[in-house]
Amino acid sequence: MDAEQAYFDGKLLKGGALHKVGLDIGGRILRHGRIHRNELWDQTQNVETIKTLLSSNVFVMVPRSPWVVFESKPIEHVARELYDKSLAADNARSVGEKKS
């Protein structure tokens, strides 16, 4: 499966139902290399959302451990691209707000 297709199918791209939570979780994994499964609960508070995220082929539980990581390096590269675009958009918005 193509990495971008996995994000699309998982509703993790901009406009998708899980875009914001996926971006938050992806950003945490990018910063720390992994997140604890409890952080999924802290972010979502919803078992169905967690199941959807883990079945999206974007995030995966490491076997016999409490850690969640990206499913593959191509997935991680797409995450980095999406995260960087989001940060750039946030920065542009805050610069625009300061000028107003």
Secondary structure by P-SEA (a helix, b strand, c coil): ccaaaaaaaacccccccaaaaaaaaaaaaaacccccaaaaaaacccaaaaaaaaacccccccccccccccccaaaaaaaaaaaaaaaaaaaaaaaaaaac
